[in-house]
Amino acid sequence: MNEINQRRMQYFYEVLTQGSIRDAAEVLNTAPSVVSRQIRLLEKELAVTLFDRHPRGLQPNEASEIVLEYCRNRHAHQERLETYLEEMRSLQRGRIYIAVNQGYIEPLMNEVLNDFCQQYPRLNIHVETVLTNEAVDQVTEDIAHIGLVYNPPDIPELRCCARAKRPVRLMVGKKHPLARQKKATLADALRYPLGLLSASSGLLKMLQALEDSEKIRFAPSLTTNSITVLERFVKAGKGVAFMATSLKPGIETDGLIALEIDNPILNTPESRLFVRRGRPLPAAVNQLLRQIITKLSLFK
């Protein structure tokens, strides 16, 4: 069967619910002859008789009851669709997927998402901690709506919504021999056991560029995809680690001290908030983007 002509179905529905062709014509603001012709065309289209013709008018038959049920179900589905769409427009329904580096989870939750979830409790927010390359893949493949990561590649598929300089520092523990300094050199870093993030992180790719530029090679004692692991490694005094941080150089914070290294490769990286270029975003996603841009201290 070809797709049913919905205009003719509307004529049929009004005839059945109003009780006569004349009353249906008044509701539809047309002539009775037009209504009668549309009913006959619908019967021809469906290859079934919908009404028994009598001198006093049309009498619905068994086929008309089946078609009427279809009409009612279609109207119910349309009403449900309209309700869902209105709920999405008013941020009362929808899902938002965010791919974010682990290091941004705490500020994202404390400064944005906790309040956002309270403000829009019927939205479903899915947050996945990933490495930089994974976030880029998820956003470009429309798995995630939003990416928030460190030092992503510049590719045309991504539209950057906000960015902030986030230099790389050499992190040491408060009892480390370098802890009394504000600055360090690459030679200092090479003297101690080194912790690095794993290969798919934006940070490690930048350090590889640093190796090529300075003609050096880092030999890490510890490699991990976890910021927490690196922090505990440093706090325990077992070694040093390169980390992107907003900590001021030389100031001890929670057992960690950031040392500045004067190198343009380490001082120019960025944190970026991005979406896929050209992807139409639901209202809820746009609202969350606005709140991240305005509330997340990273971008202030």
TORFISE-80281 format. One line per 3 residues: number of its first residue (from 0); their letters; for each residue x, y negated, z negated of C-alpha. Coordinates in Angstrom, 1 decimal, decimal comma. Layout:
NUM) A) X:Y:Z ~ ... $
// end
This chain:
0) MNE) 0,0:0,0:0,0 ~ 1,2:-3,5:0,8 ~ 1,4:-6,2:-1,8 $
3) INQ) -2,1:-7,2:-2,8 ~ -3,3:-10,7:-1,9 ~ -3,6:-12,4:-5,3 $
6) RRM) -5,8:-15,2:-4,0 ~ -8,4:-12,6:-2,9 ~ -8,1:-10,9:-6,3 $
9) QYF) -8,9:-14,1:-8,0 ~ -12,1:-14,4:-5,9 ~ -13,0:-10,8:-6,8 $
12) YEV) -12,4:-11,5:-10,5 ~ -14,6:-14,6:-10,5 ~ -17,5:-12,8:-8,7 $
15) LTQ) -17,3:-9,9:-11,2 ~ -17,0:-12,1:-14,3 ~ -19,5:-14,8:-13,2 $
18) GSI) -22,1:-12,2:-12,0 ~ -22,7:-13,6:-8,5 ~ -21,1:-15,0:-5,4 $
21) RDA) -22,8:-18,3:-5,8 ~ -21,7:-18,8:-9,4 ~ -18,2:-17,7:-8,5 $
24) AEV) -18,1:-20,3:-5,6 ~ -19,0:-23,0:-8,1 ~ -16,1:-22,1:-10,4 $
27) LNT) -13,8:-21,8:-7,5 ~ -15,1:-25,1:-5,9 ~ -15,7:-23,5:-2,5 $
30) APS) -18,6:-22,3:-0,4 ~ -20,3:-19,0:-1,1 ~ -19,5:-17,9:2,5 $
33) VVS) -15,8:-18,3:1,8 ~ -16,1:-16,1:-1,3 ~ -18,1:-13,5:0,5 $
36) RQI) -15,5:-13,4:3,3 ~ -12,6:-13,0:0,9 ~ -14,3:-10,1:-0,9 $
39) RLL) -14,7:-8,3:2,4 ~ -11,1:-8,9:3,3 ~ -10,0:-7,5:-0,1 $
42) EKE) -12,1:-4,4:0,4 ~ -10,5:-4,0:3,8 ~ -7,0:-4,5:2,3 $
45) LAV) -7,7:-1,9:-0,5 ~ -9,6:0,4:1,9 ~ -12,4:0,8:-0,7 $
48) TLF) -15,8:-0,6:-1,3 ~ -15,9:-2,7:-4,5 ~ -19,6:-3,6:-4,6 $
51) DRH) -22,8:-1,9:-3,6 ~ -24,9:-4,4:-1,5 ~ -28,5:-4,9:-2,5 $
54) PRG) -31,1:-7,4:-1,5 ~ -30,8:-9,0:-4,9 ~ -27,0:-9,3:-4,6 $
57) LQP) -23,8:-7,3:-5,3 ~ -23,6:-4,5:-7,8 ~ -20,1:-3,5:-9,1 $
60) NEA) -19,2:0,1:-8,6 ~ -16,6:2,4:-10,1 ~ -13,8:1,1:-7,8 $
63) SEI) -14,5:-2,5:-9,0 ~ -14,0:-1,4:-12,6 ~ -10,6:0,0:-11,8 $
66) VLE) -9,6:-3,2:-9,9 ~ -11,0:-5,3:-12,7 ~ -8,7:-3,5:-15,2 $
69) YCR) -5,8:-4,3:-12,9 ~ -6,8:-8,0:-12,9 ~ -7,0:-8,1:-16,7 $
72) NRH) -3,7:-6,4:-17,1 ~ -2,1:-8,8:-14,6 ~ -3,5:-11,8:-16,4 $
75) AHQ) -2,3:-10,4:-19,7 ~ 1,2:-9,9:-18,3 ~ 1,2:-13,4:-16,9 $
78) ERL) 0,1:-14,9:-20,2 ~ 2,8:-12,9:-22,0 ~ 5,4:-14,2:-19,5 $
81) ETY) 4,3:-17,8:-19,9 ~ 4,5:-17,3:-23,7 ~ 8,0:-15,9:-23,5 $
84) LEE) 9,2:-18,6:-21,2 ~ 7,8:-21,3:-23,4 ~ 9,4:-19,7:-26,4 $
87) MRS) 12,7:-19,7:-24,6 ~ 12,3:-23,4:-23,7 ~ 11,5:-24,2:-27,3 $
90) LQR) 14,5:-22,1:-28,5 ~ 12,2:-19,6:-30,2 ~ 13,3:-16,6:-28,1 $
93) GRI) 16,5:-15,5:-26,4 ~ 19,9:-14,0:-26,7 ~ 23,3:-15,7:-26,7 $
96) YIA) 26,6:-13,8:-26,2 ~ 29,8:-15,4:-27,4 ~ 33,3:-14,0:-26,8 $
99) VNQ) 35,8:-15,6:-29,2 ~ 39,3:-15,1:-30,4 ~ 39,5:-13,9:-34,0 $
102) GYI) 41,3:-17,0:-35,1 ~ 38,3:-19,2:-34,4 ~ 35,7:-17,0:-36,1 $
105) EPL) 35,9:-18,7:-39,5 ~ 35,5:-22,4:-38,3 ~ 32,9:-21,3:-35,7 $
108) MNE) 30,8:-19,6:-38,4 ~ 31,3:-22,2:-41,1 ~ 30,9:-25,3:-39,0 $
111) VLN) 28,4:-24,3:-36,4 ~ 26,8:-20,8:-36,3 ~ 25,6:-20,5:-39,9 $
114) DFC) 23,5:-23,7:-39,5 ~ 22,5:-22,8:-35,9 ~ 21,1:-19,4:-37,0 $
117) QQY) 19,2:-21,1:-39,8 ~ 17,8:-23,7:-37,4 ~ 16,8:-21,2:-34,8 $
120) PRL) 16,1:-17,9:-36,7 ~ 14,3:-16,2:-33,8 ~ 17,3:-16,4:-31,5 $
123) NIH) 19,6:-13,4:-31,3 ~ 23,3:-14,5:-31,5 ~ 25,9:-11,9:-30,5 $
126) VET) 29,5:-12,7:-31,5 ~ 32,3:-10,5:-30,3 ~ 35,9:-11,0:-31,3 $
129) VLT) 38,1:-10,4:-28,3 ~ 41,5:-11,3:-26,9 ~ 41,8:-14,1:-24,4 $
132) NEA) 41,8:-12,0:-21,2 ~ 38,8:-10,0:-22,4 ~ 36,9:-13,2:-23,0 $
135) VDQ) 37,7:-14,5:-19,6 ~ 36,5:-11,2:-18,0 ~ 33,3:-11,2:-20,1 $
138) VTE) 32,4:-14,7:-19,1 ~ 33,3:-14,3:-15,4 ~ 31,3:-11,1:-15,2 $
141) DIA) 28,3:-12,7:-17,0 ~ 28,5:-10,4:-20,0 ~ 29,1:-13,3:-22,3 $
144) HIG) 27,6:-16,8:-21,9 ~ 30,3:-18,6:-23,8 ~ 34,1:-18,1:-24,3 $
147) LVY) 36,1:-19,8:-27,0 ~ 39,8:-18,8:-26,8 ~ 43,4:-19,9:-26,9 $
150) NPP) 45,3:-20,7:-23,7 ~ 43,1:-19,1:-21,1 ~ 44,3:-19,1:-17,4 $
153) DIP) 43,2:-21,9:-15,1 ~ 40,8:-20,1:-12,7 ~ 38,1:-21,7:-10,5 $
156) ELR) 35,4:-19,3:-11,9 ~ 35,5:-21,0:-15,3 ~ 34,1:-24,4:-16,3 $
159) CCA) 35,8:-25,9:-19,3 ~ 33,3:-27,6:-21,6 ~ 35,8:-28,8:-24,3 $
162) RAK) 39,5:-28,5:-24,9 ~ 42,0:-29,4:-27,7 ~ 45,7:-29,3:-27,9 $
165) RPV) 46,8:-26,5:-30,2 ~ 50,6:-26,2:-30,5 ~ 52,4:-23,0:-31,4 $
168) RLM) 54,3:-23,0:-34,7 ~ 56,7:-20,6:-36,2 ~ 54,9:-19,3:-39,3 $
171) VGK) 56,8:-18,3:-42,5 ~ 55,8:-17,4:-46,0 ~ 56,2:-19,8:-48,9 $
174) KHP) 59,2:-17,9:-50,2 ~ 61,0:-17,5:-46,9 ~ 64,5:-19,0:-46,5 $
177) LAR) 63,1:-21,4:-43,8 ~ 60,2:-22,5:-45,9 ~ 61,9:-25,7:-47,1 $
180) QKK) 62,1:-27,0:-43,5 ~ 59,6:-28,8:-41,4 ~ 61,2:-27,8:-38,1 $
183) ATL) 62,9:-24,6:-36,7 ~ 64,7:-23,6:-33,6 ~ 64,3:-20,6:-31,4 $
186) ADA) 67,6:-19,4:-32,8 ~ 66,0:-19,4:-36,2 ~ 63,1:-17,3:-35,0 $
189) LRY) 65,5:-14,7:-33,5 ~ 67,3:-14,3:-36,9 ~ 64,3:-12,7:-38,6 $
192) PLG) 61,9:-9,8:-38,0 ~ 59,2:-11,1:-35,7 ~ 55,5:-10,5:-35,4 $
195) LLS) 53,7:-11,1:-32,1 ~ 50,2:-10,8:-30,7 ~ 49,7:-8,1:-28,1 $
198) ASS) 50,0:-8,3:-24,4 ~ 46,5:-9,5:-23,4 ~ 46,6:-12,6:-25,7 $
201) GLL) 47,0:-16,0:-24,3 ~ 49,8:-16,7:-26,8 ~ 52,0:-13,8:-25,7 $
204) KML) 51,8:-14,9:-22,1 ~ 53,0:-18,3:-23,1 ~ 55,9:-16,8:-25,1 $
207) QAL) 56,9:-14,8:-22,1 ~ 57,1:-18,0:-20,1 ~ 59,2:-19,4:-22,9 $
210) EDS) 61,6:-16,4:-22,7 ~ 62,1:-16,9:-19,0 ~ 62,6:-20,7:-19,5 $
213) EKI) 65,2:-20,3:-22,3 ~ 66,8:-17,1:-21,1 ~ 66,1:-15,2:-24,3 $
216) RFA) 64,2:-12,1:-25,3 ~ 62,1:-11,6:-28,3 ~ 62,3:-8,1:-29,9 $
219) PSL) 59,2:-8,0:-32,2 ~ 59,2:-5,8:-35,3 ~ 55,4:-5,9:-35,3 $
222) TTN) 52,9:-6,3:-32,4 ~ 49,2:-6,5:-33,1 ~ 45,9:-7,9:-31,7 $
225) SIT) 44,9:-9,1:-35,1 ~ 45,6:-12,6:-36,5 ~ 44,9:-11,2:-40,0 $
228) VLE) 47,7:-8,6:-39,6 ~ 50,1:-11,3:-38,6 ~ 49,2:-13,6:-41,5 $
231) RFV) 49,7:-10,7:-44,0 ~ 53,0:-9,8:-42,4 ~ 54,2:-13,4:-42,9 $
234) KAG) 52,7:-13,9:-46,3 ~ 54,4:-10,7:-47,5 ~ 57,8:-12,3:-46,6 $
237) KGV) 58,6:-9,5:-44,2 ~ 59,3:-11,8:-41,3 ~ 58,1:-14,7:-39,1 $
240) AFM) 55,4:-15,0:-36,4 ~ 54,5:-17,4:-33,6 ~ 50,9:-18,5:-34,1 $
243) ATS) 48,7:-21,3:-32,7 ~ 47,6:-23,4:-35,7 ~ 46,3:-26,7:-36,8 $
246) LKP) 48,4:-26,6:-40,0 ~ 50,7:-29,6:-40,5 ~ 54,4:-28,7:-40,3 $
249) GIE) 56,1:-28,1:-43,6 ~ 52,9:-28,1:-45,7 ~ 52,1:-24,8:-47,5 $
252) TDG) 48,5:-23,6:-47,0 ~ 47,3:-20,4:-48,5 ~ 50,8:-18,9:-48,5 $
255) LIA) 51,7:-20,0:-45,0 ~ 54,0:-22,7:-43,8 ~ 54,0:-23,9:-40,2 $
258) LEI) 57,4:-25,0:-38,7 ~ 57,5:-27,1:-35,6 ~ 59,7:-26,0:-32,7 $
261) DNP) 60,5:-28,8:-30,3 ~ 59,7:-27,2:-26,9 ~ 57,1:-28,4:-24,4 $
264) ILN) 55,9:-24,9:-23,6 ~ 55,0:-24,5:-27,3 ~ 53,5:-27,9:-27,8 $
267) TPE) 51,1:-28,1:-24,8 ~ 48,8:-25,1:-25,1 ~ 45,1:-25,6:-25,6 $
270) SRL) 42,0:-24,1:-27,2 ~ 39,1:-24,1:-24,7 ~ 35,4:-23,6:-24,7 $
273) FVR) 34,1:-22,4:-21,3 ~ 31,3:-20,9:-19,3 ~ 31,1:-19,4:-15,8 $
276) RGR) 31,0:-22,1:-13,2 ~ 27,6:-22,1:-11,4 ~ 25,8:-19,9:-13,8 $
279) PLP) 22,4:-21,3:-14,9 ~ 22,4:-21,3:-18,7 ~ 19,3:-20,9:-20,9 $
282) AAV) 18,2:-23,8:-23,0 ~ 19,4:-22,0:-26,2 ~ 22,9:-21,6:-24,7 $
285) NQL) 23,1:-25,2:-23,8 ~ 22,0:-26,3:-27,2 ~ 24,6:-24,1:-28,9 $
288) LRQ) 27,3:-25,5:-26,5 ~ 26,4:-29,0:-27,6 ~ 26,6:-28,1:-31,2 $
291) IIT) 30,0:-26,4:-30,8 ~ 31,4:-29,5:-29,0 ~ 30,1:-32,0:-31,5 $
294) KLS) 30,5:-30,0:-34,8 ~ 33,5:-27,8:-34,4 ~ 36,5:-29,6:-36,0 $
297) LFK) 38,8:-28,0:-33,5 ~ 37,5:-30,4:-30,8 ~ 37,3:-33,6:-32,9 $
// end
